[in-house]
Amino acid sequence: MYSSKLYNPKDFVLTLILAGGVFTFDLLLPRGFAEEMLYTGVVFFATQRLPRRMVYVVAIGCTALTIIGFALTFTSDGAPSSLSWPFRFPIINRAFCIAGIWAITLLALQRRRAMEALRTSEDRFGLVAESIKDYGIVMLDPEGNVASWNAGAAHIFGYSTGEILGRPHSLLYAPLAIDS
């Protein structure tokens, strides 16, 4: 997954190659196709691999390539796009593509920030739970099996971590408590 400190420069080069490929594809097809929506895939790839500032650079670049592609695209009869009469539809198409590029950029970066905050919160919880030795903290999965626990729980219940993980929580109760 993404690390906020380091990134592989090859990922940026791959992003540029992908954007160039979409741009070339955009120039080869006649106007009216929605091939520029492939830029959203380029931006999504960037959000998974590159630092936030570089993702914005990629999104700006894809937006610029979408506009340049519109200006350079030829119609199916070979005439330049500026000479064709149904001008309104391709402009709306490009506007939606630009909106898609920025929607993917902003939503994917927001999701990434939320995932990083969740990971930080889980790490903090783990540190707190492991530092408590006098009390047992047991975390269950949705099926009621032990998902994790701290050293205090191991001391109280007498099971090692390897013995109890994935087992039902009913093993932690006394037999008389289960019968009643």
CNS distance restraints for C-alpha pairs under 8 A (distance, minus, plus):
assign (resid   1 and name CA) (resid  48 and name CA) 7.38 0.50 0.50
assign (resid   1 and name CA) (resid  49 and name CA) 7.72 0.50 0.50
assign (resid   2 and name CA) (resid   7 and name CA) 7.76 0.50 0.50
assign (resid   2 and name CA) (resid  48 and name CA) 6.24 0.50 0.50
assign (resid   2 and name CA) (resid  49 and name CA) 5.82 0.50 0.50
assign (resid   2 and name CA) (resid  50 and name CA) 7.55 0.50 0.50
assign (resid   3 and name CA) (resid   7 and name CA) 6.85 0.50 0.50
assign (resid   4 and name CA) (resid  51 and name CA) 6.46 0.50 0.50
assign (resid   7 and name CA) (resid  11 and name CA) 7.68 0.50 0.50
assign (resid   7 and name CA) (resid  49 and name CA) 7.00 0.50 0.50
assign (resid   7 and name CA) (resid  50 and name CA) 6.22 0.50 0.50
assign (resid   7 and name CA) (resid  51 and name CA) 7.22 0.50 0.50
assign (resid   8 and name CA) (resid  12 and name CA) 7.43 0.50 0.50
assign (resid   8 and name CA) (resid  49 and name CA) 7.98 0.50 0.50
assign (resid   8 and name CA) (resid  50 and name CA) 7.99 0.50 0.50
assign (resid   9 and name CA) (resid  13 and name CA) 6.54 0.50 0.50
assign (resid  10 and name CA) (resid  14 and name CA) 6.04 0.50 0.50
assign (resid  11 and name CA) (resid  15 and name CA) 6.10 0.50 0.50
assign (resid  11 and name CA) (resid  46 and name CA) 7.86 0.50 0.50
assign (resid  11 and name CA) (resid  49 and name CA) 6.54 0.50 0.50
assign (resid  11 and name CA) (resid  50 and name CA) 7.20 0.50 0.50
assign (resid  12 and name CA) (resid  16 and name CA) 6.28 0.50 0.50
assign (resid  12 and name CA) (resid  46 and name CA) 7.58 0.50 0.50
assign (resid  12 and name CA) (resid  50 and name CA) 7.01 0.50 0.50
assign (resid  13 and name CA) (resid  17 and name CA) 6.23 0.50 0.50
assign (resid  14 and name CA) (resid  18 and name CA) 6.14 0.50 0.50
assign (resid  15 and name CA) (resid  19 and name CA) 6.18 0.50 0.50
assign (resid  15 and name CA) (resid  42 and name CA) 6.35 0.50 0.50
assign (resid  15 and name CA) (resid  45 and name CA) 7.32 0.50 0.50
assign (resid  15 and name CA) (resid  46 and name CA) 6.52 0.50 0.50
assign (resid  15 and name CA) (resid  58 and name CA) 7.92 0.50 0.50
assign (resid  16 and name CA) (resid  20 and name CA) 6.07 0.50 0.50
assign (resid  17 and name CA) (resid  21 and name CA) 6.09 0.50 0.50
assign (resid  18 and name CA) (resid  22 and name CA) 6.27 0.50 0.50
assign (resid  18 and name CA) (resid  42 and name CA) 6.32 0.50 0.50
assign (resid  19 and name CA) (resid  23 and name CA) 6.14 0.50 0.50
assign (resid  19 and name CA) (resid  39 and name CA) 6.62 0.50 0.50
assign (resid  19 and name CA) (resid  42 and name CA) 6.24 0.50 0.50
assign (resid  19 and name CA) (resid  62 and name CA) 6.83 0.50 0.50
assign (resid  20 and name CA) (resid  24 and name CA) 6.11 0.50 0.50
assign (resid  21 and name CA) (resid  25 and name CA) 6.08 0.50 0.50
assign (resid  22 and name CA) (resid  26 and name CA) 5.97 0.50 0.50
assign (resid  22 and name CA) (resid  35 and name CA) 7.44 0.50 0.50
assign (resid  22 and name CA) (resid  36 and name CA) 6.88 0.50 0.50
assign (resid  22 and name CA) (resid  38 and name CA) 6.49 0.50 0.50
assign (resid  22 and name CA) (resid  39 and name CA) 6.72 0.50 0.50
assign (resid  23 and name CA) (resid  27 and name CA) 6.29 0.50 0.50
assign (resid  23 and name CA) (resid  36 and name CA) 7.58 0.50 0.50
assign (resid  23 and name CA) (resid  65 and name CA) 6.51 0.50 0.50
assign (resid  23 and name CA) (resid  66 and name CA) 7.60 0.50 0.50
assign (resid  23 and name CA) (resid  69 and name CA) 6.70 0.50 0.50
assign (resid  24 and name CA) (resid  28 and name CA) 6.30 0.50 0.50
assign (resid  25 and name CA) (resid  29 and name CA) 6.42 0.50 0.50
assign (resid  25 and name CA) (resid  35 and name CA) 7.34 0.50 0.50
assign (resid  26 and name CA) (resid  35 and name CA) 5.94 0.50 0.50
assign (resid  26 and name CA) (resid  36 and name CA) 6.24 0.50 0.50
assign (resid  26 and name CA) (resid  69 and name CA) 6.37 0.50 0.50
assign (resid  26 and name CA) (resid  73 and name CA) 7.41 0.50 0.50
assign (resid  27 and name CA) (resid  69 and name CA) 6.16 0.50 0.50
assign (resid  27 and name CA) (resid  72 and name CA) 6.88 0.50 0.50
assign (resid  27 and name CA) (resid  73 and name CA) 5.30 0.50 0.50
assign (resid  27 and name CA) (resid  74 and name CA) 7.52 0.50 0.50
assign (resid  28 and name CA) (resid  73 and name CA) 7.67 0.50 0.50
assign (resid  29 and name CA) (resid  33 and name CA) 7.23 0.50 0.50
assign (resid  29 and name CA) (resid  73 and name CA) 7.73 0.50 0.50
assign (resid  29 and name CA) (resid  74 and name CA) 7.95 0.50 0.50
assign (resid  29 and name CA) (resid  76 and name CA) 7.93 0.50 0.50
assign (resid  30 and name CA) (resid  73 and name CA) 6.66 0.50 0.50
assign (resid  30 and name CA) (resid  74 and name CA) 5.74 0.50 0.50
assign (resid  30 and name CA) (resid  75 and name CA) 4.76 0.50 0.50
assign (resid  30 and name CA) (resid  76 and name CA) 4.88 0.50 0.50
assign (resid  31 and name CA) (resid  70 and name CA) 7.76 0.50 0.50
assign (resid  31 and name CA) (resid  73 and name CA) 6.17 0.50 0.50
assign (resid  31 and name CA) (resid  74 and name CA) 6.38 0.50 0.50
assign (resid  31 and name CA) (resid  75 and name CA) 5.27 0.50 0.50
assign (resid  31 and name CA) (resid  76 and name CA) 7.10 0.50 0.50
assign (resid  31 and name CA) (resid  81 and name CA) 7.39 0.50 0.50
assign (resid  31 and name CA) (resid  90 and name CA) 6.94 0.50 0.50
assign (resid  32 and name CA) (resid  89 and name CA) 7.72 0.50 0.50
assign (resid  32 and name CA) (resid  90 and name CA) 5.91 0.50 0.50
assign (resid  32 and name CA) (resid  93 and name CA) 7.79 0.50 0.50
assign (resid  34 and name CA) (resid  93 and name CA) 7.03 0.50 0.50
assign (resid  34 and name CA) (resid  97 and name CA) 7.91 0.50 0.50
assign (resid  36 and name CA) (resid  66 and name CA) 6.34 0.50 0.50
assign (resid  36 and name CA) (resid  94 and name CA) 7.51 0.50 0.50
assign (resid  36 and name CA) (resid  97 and name CA) 6.46 0.50 0.50
assign (resid  37 and name CA) (resid  41 and name CA) 7.69 0.50 0.50
assign (resid  37 and name CA) (resid  97 and name CA) 5.37 0.50 0.50
assign (resid  37 and name CA) (resid 100 and name CA) 7.35 0.50 0.50
assign (resid  37 and name CA) (resid 101 and name CA) 7.69 0.50 0.50
assign (resid  38 and name CA) (resid  42 and name CA) 6.78 0.50 0.50
assign (resid  39 and name CA) (resid  43 and name CA) 6.24 0.50 0.50
assign (resid  39 and name CA) (resid  62 and name CA) 6.10 0.50 0.50
assign (resid  39 and name CA) (resid 101 and name CA) 6.60 0.50 0.50
assign (resid  40 and name CA) (resid  44 and name CA) 6.04 0.50 0.50
assign (resid  40 and name CA) (resid  97 and name CA) 7.94 0.50 0.50
assign (resid  40 and name CA) (resid 100 and name CA) 6.45 0.50 0.50
assign (resid  40 and name CA) (resid 101 and name CA) 4.86 0.50 0.50
assign (resid  40 and name CA) (resid 104 and name CA) 6.44 0.50 0.50
assign (resid  41 and name CA) (resid  45 and name CA) 6.09 0.50 0.50
assign (resid  42 and name CA) (resid  46 and name CA) 6.29 0.50 0.50
assign (resid  43 and name CA) (resid  47 and name CA) 6.24 0.50 0.50
assign (resid  43 and name CA) (resid  55 and name CA) 6.97 0.50 0.50
assign (resid  43 and name CA) (resid  58 and name CA) 6.52 0.50 0.50
assign (resid  43 and name CA) (resid  59 and name CA) 6.05 0.50 0.50
assign (resid  43 and name CA) (resid  62 and name CA) 7.80 0.50 0.50
assign (resid  43 and name CA) (resid 101 and name CA) 6.79 0.50 0.50
assign (resid  43 and name CA) (resid 104 and name CA) 7.07 0.50 0.50
assign (resid  43 and name CA) (resid 105 and name CA) 6.31 0.50 0.50
assign (resid  44 and name CA) (resid  48 and name CA) 6.53 0.50 0.50
assign (resid  44 and name CA) (resid 104 and name CA) 6.46 0.50 0.50
assign (resid  44 and name CA) (resid 105 and name CA) 6.79 0.50 0.50
assign (resid  44 and name CA) (resid 108 and name CA) 6.95 0.50 0.50
assign (resid  45 and name CA) (resid  49 and name CA) 6.46 0.50 0.50
assign (resid  46 and name CA) (resid  50 and name CA) 5.33 0.50 0.50
assign (resid  46 and name CA) (resid  54 and name CA) 7.94 0.50 0.50
assign (resid  46 and name CA) (resid  55 and name CA) 5.65 0.50 0.50
assign (resid  46 and name CA) (resid  58 and name CA) 7.26 0.50 0.50
assign (resid  47 and name CA) (resid  51 and name CA) 7.54 0.50 0.50
assign (resid  47 and name CA) (resid  52 and name CA) 7.21 0.50 0.50
assign (resid  47 and name CA) (resid  55 and name CA) 5.84 0.50 0.50
assign (resid  47 and name CA) (resid 105 and name CA) 6.96 0.50 0.50
assign (resid  47 and name CA) (resid 108 and name CA) 6.30 0.50 0.50
assign (resid  47 and name CA) (resid 109 and name CA) 6.30 0.50 0.50
assign (resid  47 and name CA) (resid 112 and name CA) 7.99 0.50 0.50
assign (resid  50 and name CA) (resid  54 and name CA) 6.15 0.50 0.50
assign (resid  50 and name CA) (resid  55 and name CA) 6.19 0.50 0.50
assign (resid  51 and name CA) (resid  55 and name CA) 6.36 0.50 0.50
assign (resid  52 and name CA) (resid  56 and name CA) 6.53 0.50 0.50
assign (resid  52 and name CA) (resid 109 and name CA) 7.21 0.50 0.50
assign (resid  53 and name CA) (resid  57 and name CA) 6.46 0.50 0.50
assign (resid  54 and name CA) (resid  58 and name CA) 6.20 0.50 0.50
assign (resid  55 and name CA) (resid  59 and name CA) 6.16 0.50 0.50
assign (resid  55 and name CA) (resid 105 and name CA) 7.37 0.50 0.50
assign (resid  56 and name CA) (resid  60 and name CA) 6.11 0.50 0.50
assign (resid  56 and name CA) (resid 105 and name CA) 7.48 0.50 0.50
assign (resid  57 and name CA) (resid  61 and name CA) 6.09 0.50 0.50
assign (resid  58 and name CA) (resid  62 and name CA) 6.07 0.50 0.50
assign (resid  59 and name CA) (resid  63 and name CA) 6.11 0.50 0.50
assign (resid  59 and name CA) (resid 101 and name CA) 6.57 0.50 0.50
assign (resid  59 and name CA) (resid 102 and name CA) 6.83 0.50 0.50
assign (resid  59 and name CA) (resid 105 and name CA) 6.87 0.50 0.50
assign (resid  60 and name CA) (resid  64 and name CA) 6.17 0.50 0.50
assign (resid  61 and name CA) (resid  65 and name CA) 6.10 0.50 0.50
assign (resid  62 and name CA) (resid  66 and name CA) 6.09 0.50 0.50
assign (resid  62 and name CA) (resid 101 and name CA) 7.57 0.50 0.50
assign (resid  63 and name CA) (resid  67 and name CA) 6.43 0.50 0.50
assign (resid  63 and name CA) (resid  98 and name CA) 5.82 0.50 0.50
assign (resid  63 and name CA) (resid 101 and name CA) 7.24 0.50 0.50
assign (resid  64 and name CA) (resid  68 and name CA) 6.08 0.50 0.50
assign (resid  65 and name CA) (resid  69 and name CA) 5.71 0.50 0.50
assign (resid  66 and name CA) (resid  70 and name CA) 6.29 0.50 0.50
assign (resid  66 and name CA) (resid  94 and name CA) 6.86 0.50 0.50
assign (resid  66 and name CA) (resid  97 and name CA) 7.85 0.50 0.50
assign (resid  66 and name CA) (resid  98 and name CA) 7.31 0.50 0.50
assign (resid  67 and name CA) (resid  71 and name CA) 6.46 0.50 0.50
assign (resid  67 and name CA) (resid  94 and name CA) 7.40 0.50 0.50
assign (resid  68 and name CA) (resid  72 and name CA) 6.21 0.50 0.50
assign (resid  69 and name CA) (resid  73 and name CA) 5.72 0.50 0.50
assign (resid  70 and name CA) (resid  81 and name CA) 7.53 0.50 0.50
assign (resid  70 and name CA) (resid  90 and name CA) 7.95 0.50 0.50
assign (resid  70 and name CA) (resid  94 and name CA) 7.52 0.50 0.50
assign (resid  71 and name CA) (resid  81 and name CA) 6.83 0.50 0.50
assign (resid  71 and name CA) (resid  82 and name CA) 7.39 0.50 0.50
assign (resid  72 and name CA) (resid  80 and name CA) 7.30 0.50 0.50
assign (resid  72 and name CA) (resid  81 and name CA) 7.11 0.50 0.50
assign (resid  73 and name CA) (resid  80 and name CA) 6.65 0.50 0.50
assign (resid  73 and name CA) (resid  81 and name CA) 5.81 0.50 0.50
assign (resid  74 and name CA) (resid  78 and name CA) 5.66 0.50 0.50
assign (resid  74 and name CA) (resid  79 and name CA) 5.67 0.50 0.50
assign (resid  74 and name CA) (resid  80 and name CA) 4.52 0.50 0.50
assign (resid  74 and name CA) (resid  81 and name CA) 5.03 0.50 0.50
assign (resid  75 and name CA) (resid  79 and name CA) 5.58 0.50 0.50
assign (resid  75 and name CA) (resid  80 and name CA) 6.24 0.50 0.50
assign (resid  75 and name CA) (resid  81 and name CA) 5.73 0.50 0.50
assign (resid  75 and name CA) (resid  84 and name CA) 7.30 0.50 0.50
assign (resid  79 and name CA) (resid  83 and name CA) 6.55 0.50 0.50
assign (resid  79 and name CA) (resid  84 and name CA) 7.09 0.50 0.50
assign (resid  80 and name CA) (resid  84 and name CA) 7.11 0.50 0.50
assign (resid  82 and name CA) (resid  87 and name CA) 7.78 0.50 0.50
assign (resid  86 and name CA) (resid  90 and name CA) 7.84 0.50 0.50
assign (resid  87 and name CA) (resid  91 and name CA) 6.69 0.50 0.50
assign (resid  88 and name CA) (resid  92 and name CA) 6.38 0.50 0.50
assign (resid  89 and name CA) (resid  93 and name CA) 6.18 0.50 0.50
assign (resid  90 and name CA) (resid  94 and name CA) 6.11 0.50 0.50
assign (resid  91 and name CA) (resid  95 and name CA) 6.09 0.50 0.50
assign (resid  92 and name CA) (resid  96 and name CA) 6.21 0.50 0.50
assign (resid  93 and name CA) (resid  97 and name CA) 6.33 0.50 0.50
assign (resid  94 and name CA) (resid  98 and name CA) 6.17 0.50 0.50
assign (resid  95 and name CA) (resid  99 and name CA) 6.17 0.50 0.50
assign (resid  96 and name CA) (resid 100 and name CA) 6.05 0.50 0.50
assign (resid  97 and name CA) (resid 101 and name CA) 6.19 0.50 0.50
assign (resid  98 and name CA) (resid 102 and name CA) 6.40 0.50 0.50
assign (resid  99 and name CA) (resid 103 and name CA) 5.99 0.50 0.50
assign (resid 100 and name CA) (resid 104 and name CA) 6.04 0.50 0.50
assign (resid 101 and name CA) (resid 105 and name CA) 6.17 0.50 0.50
assign (resid 102 and name CA) (resid 106 and name CA) 6.02 0.50 0.50
assign (resid 103 and name CA) (resid 107 and name CA) 5.91 0.50 0.50
assign (resid 104 and name CA) (resid 108 and name CA) 5.70 0.50 0.50
assign (resid 105 and name CA) (resid 109 and name CA) 6.11 0.50 0.50
assign (resid 106 and name CA) (resid 110 and name CA) 6.06 0.50 0.50
assign (resid 107 and name CA) (resid 111 and name CA) 6.11 0.50 0.50
assign (resid 108 and name CA) (resid 112 and name CA) 6.10 0.50 0.50
assign (resid 109 and name CA) (resid 113 and name CA) 6.21 0.50 0.50
assign (resid 110 and name CA) (resid 114 and name CA) 6.27 0.50 0.50
assign (resid 111 and name CA) (resid 115 and name CA) 6.14 0.50 0.50
assign (resid 112 and name CA) (resid 116 and name CA) 6.16 0.50 0.50
assign (resid 113 and name CA) (resid 117 and name CA) 6.16 0.50 0.50
assign (resid 114 and name CA) (resid 118 and name CA) 6.13 0.50 0.50
assign (resid 115 and name CA) (resid 119 and name CA) 6.11 0.50 0.50
assign (resid 116 and name CA) (resid 120 and name CA) 6.17 0.50 0.50
assign (resid 117 and name CA) (resid 121 and name CA) 6.11 0.50 0.50
assign (resid 118 and name CA) (resid 122 and name CA) 6.10 0.50 0.50
assign (resid 119 and name CA) (resid 123 and name CA) 6.16 0.50 0.50
assign (resid 120 and name CA) (resid 124 and name CA) 6.22 0.50 0.50
assign (resid 121 and name CA) (resid 125 and name CA) 6.15 0.50 0.50
assign (resid 122 and name CA) (resid 126 and name CA) 6.13 0.50 0.50
assign (resid 123 and name CA) (resid 127 and name CA) 6.31 0.50 0.50
assign (resid 124 and name CA) (resid 128 and name CA) 6.25 0.50 0.50
assign (resid 125 and name CA) (resid 129 and name CA) 5.99 0.50 0.50
assign (resid 126 and name CA) (resid 130 and name CA) 6.01 0.50 0.50
assign (resid 127 and name CA) (resid 131 and name CA) 6.15 0.50 0.50
assign (resid 128 and name CA) (resid 132 and name CA) 6.58 0.50 0.50
assign (resid 129 and name CA) (resid 137 and name CA) 6.73 0.50 0.50
assign (resid 129 and name CA) (resid 149 and name CA) 7.87 0.50 0.50
assign (resid 129 and name CA) (resid 150 and name CA) 5.94 0.50 0.50
assign (resid 130 and name CA) (resid 150 and name CA) 5.24 0.50 0.50
assign (resid 130 and name CA) (resid 151 and name CA) 6.46 0.50 0.50
assign (resid 132 and name CA) (resid 136 and name CA) 7.92 0.50 0.50
assign (resid 132 and name CA) (resid 150 and name CA) 7.51 0.50 0.50
assign (resid 132 and name CA) (resid 151 and name CA) 7.62 0.50 0.50
assign (resid 132 and name CA) (resid 152 and name CA) 6.66 0.50 0.50
assign (resid 133 and name CA) (resid 150 and name CA) 7.60 0.50 0.50
assign (resid 133 and name CA) (resid 151 and name CA) 5.92 0.50 0.50
assign (resid 133 and name CA) (resid 152 and name CA) 4.37 0.50 0.50
assign (resid 134 and name CA) (resid 152 and name CA) 5.50 0.50 0.50
assign (resid 135 and name CA) (resid 152 and name CA) 5.09 0.50 0.50
assign (resid 135 and name CA) (resid 153 and name CA) 6.64 0.50 0.50
assign (resid 135 and name CA) (resid 156 and name CA) 7.96 0.50 0.50
assign (resid 136 and name CA) (resid 149 and name CA) 7.35 0.50 0.50
assign (resid 136 and name CA) (resid 150 and name CA) 6.36 0.50 0.50
assign (resid 136 and name CA) (resid 151 and name CA) 7.25 0.50 0.50
assign (resid 136 and name CA) (resid 152 and name CA) 4.44 0.50 0.50
assign (resid 136 and name CA) (resid 153 and name CA) 3.65 0.50 0.50
assign (resid 136 and name CA) (resid 154 and name CA) 7.37 0.50 0.50
assign (resid 136 and name CA) (resid 155 and name CA) 7.94 0.50 0.50
assign (resid 136 and name CA) (resid 156 and name CA) 6.71 0.50 0.50
assign (resid 137 and name CA) (resid 149 and name CA) 5.50 0.50 0.50
assign (resid 137 and name CA) (resid 150 and name CA) 5.70 0.50 0.50
assign (resid 137 and name CA) (resid 152 and name CA) 7.07 0.50 0.50
assign (resid 137 and name CA) (resid 153 and name CA) 5.86 0.50 0.50
assign (resid 138 and name CA) (resid 146 and name CA) 6.90 0.50 0.50
assign (resid 138 and name CA) (resid 147 and name CA) 7.72 0.50 0.50
assign (resid 138 and name CA) (resid 148 and name CA) 6.08 0.50 0.50
assign (resid 138 and name CA) (resid 149 and name CA) 4.45 0.50 0.50
assign (resid 138 and name CA) (resid 150 and name CA) 6.96 0.50 0.50
assign (resid 138 and name CA) (resid 153 and name CA) 6.77 0.50 0.50
assign (resid 139 and name CA) (resid 146 and name CA) 6.00 0.50 0.50
assign (resid 139 and name CA) (resid 147 and name CA) 5.47 0.50 0.50
assign (resid 139 and name CA) (resid 148 and name CA) 5.16 0.50 0.50
assign (resid 139 and name CA) (resid 149 and name CA) 5.99 0.50 0.50
assign (resid 140 and name CA) (resid 144 and name CA) 5.41 0.50 0.50
assign (resid 140 and name CA) (resid 145 and name CA) 5.33 0.50 0.50
assign (resid 140 and name CA) (resid 146 and name CA) 4.53 0.50 0.50
assign (resid 140 and name CA) (resid 147 and name CA) 4.97 0.50 0.50
assign (resid 140 and name CA) (resid 148 and name CA) 7.04 0.50 0.50
assign (resid 140 and name CA) (resid 169 and name CA) 7.51 0.50 0.50
assign (resid 141 and name CA) (resid 145 and name CA) 5.50 0.50 0.50
assign (resid 141 and name CA) (resid 146 and name CA) 6.37 0.50 0.50
assign (resid 141 and name CA) (resid 147 and name CA) 5.51 0.50 0.50
assign (resid 144 and name CA) (resid 168 and name CA) 5.98 0.50 0.50
assign (resid 144 and name CA) (resid 169 and name CA) 6.07 0.50 0.50
assign (resid 145 and name CA) (resid 165 and name CA) 7.45 0.50 0.50
assign (resid 145 and name CA) (resid 166 and name CA) 5.29 0.50 0.50
assign (resid 145 and name CA) (resid 167 and name CA) 5.14 0.50 0.50
assign (resid 145 and name CA) (resid 168 and name CA) 4.20 0.50 0.50
assign (resid 145 and name CA) (resid 169 and name CA) 5.44 0.50 0.50
assign (resid 146 and name CA) (resid 164 and name CA) 6.63 0.50 0.50
assign (resid 146 and name CA) (resid 165 and name CA) 5.18 0.50 0.50
assign (resid 146 and name CA) (resid 166 and name CA) 5.25 0.50 0.50
assign (resid 146 and name CA) (resid 167 and name CA) 5.77 0.50 0.50
assign (resid 146 and name CA) (resid 168 and name CA) 6.21 0.50 0.50
assign (resid 146 and name CA) (resid 169 and name CA) 5.86 0.50 0.50
assign (resid 147 and name CA) (resid 165 and name CA) 5.71 0.50 0.50
assign (resid 147 and name CA) (resid 166 and name CA) 6.04 0.50 0.50
assign (resid 148 and name CA) (resid 161 and name CA) 7.84 0.50 0.50
assign (resid 148 and name CA) (resid 165 and name CA) 6.42 0.50 0.50
assign (resid 149 and name CA) (resid 153 and name CA) 6.22 0.50 0.50
assign (resid 149 and name CA) (resid 154 and name CA) 7.45 0.50 0.50
assign (resid 149 and name CA) (resid 161 and name CA) 7.35 0.50 0.50
assign (resid 150 and name CA) (resid 154 and name CA) 6.61 0.50 0.50
assign (resid 151 and name CA) (resid 155 and name CA) 6.24 0.50 0.50
assign (resid 152 and name CA) (resid 156 and name CA) 6.14 0.50 0.50
assign (resid 153 and name CA) (resid 157 and name CA) 5.89 0.50 0.50
assign (resid 153 and name CA) (resid 158 and name CA) 7.86 0.50 0.50
assign (resid 154 and name CA) (resid 158 and name CA) 5.40 0.50 0.50
assign (resid 154 and name CA) (resid 159 and name CA) 5.37 0.50 0.50
assign (resid 154 and name CA) (resid 160 and name CA) 5.73 0.50 0.50
assign (resid 154 and name CA) (resid 161 and name CA) 6.82 0.50 0.50
assign (resid 155 and name CA) (resid 159 and name CA) 7.53 0.50 0.50
assign (resid 157 and name CA) (resid 172 and name CA) 6.55 0.50 0.50
assign (resid 159 and name CA) (resid 163 and name CA) 6.02 0.50 0.50
assign (resid 159 and name CA) (resid 164 and name CA) 6.21 0.50 0.50
assign (resid 160 and name CA) (resid 164 and name CA) 6.53 0.50 0.50
assign (resid 161 and name CA) (resid 165 and name CA) 6.03 0.50 0.50
assign (resid 163 and name CA) (resid 167 and name CA) 7.97 0.50 0.50
assign (resid 167 and name CA) (resid 171 and name CA) 7.67 0.50 0.50
assign (resid 169 and name CA) (resid 173 and name CA) 7.69 0.50 0.50
assign (resid 170 and name CA) (resid 178 and name CA) 7.62 0.50 0.50
assign (resid 173 and name CA) (resid 177 and name CA) 6.33 0.50 0.50
assign (resid 173 and name CA) (resid 178 and name CA) 6.67 0.50 0.50
assign (resid 174 and name CA) (resid 178 and name CA) 6.65 0.50 0.50
assign (resid 175 and name CA) (resid 179 and name CA) 6.44 0.50 0.50
assign (resid 176 and name CA) (resid 180 and name CA) 6.44 0.50 0.50
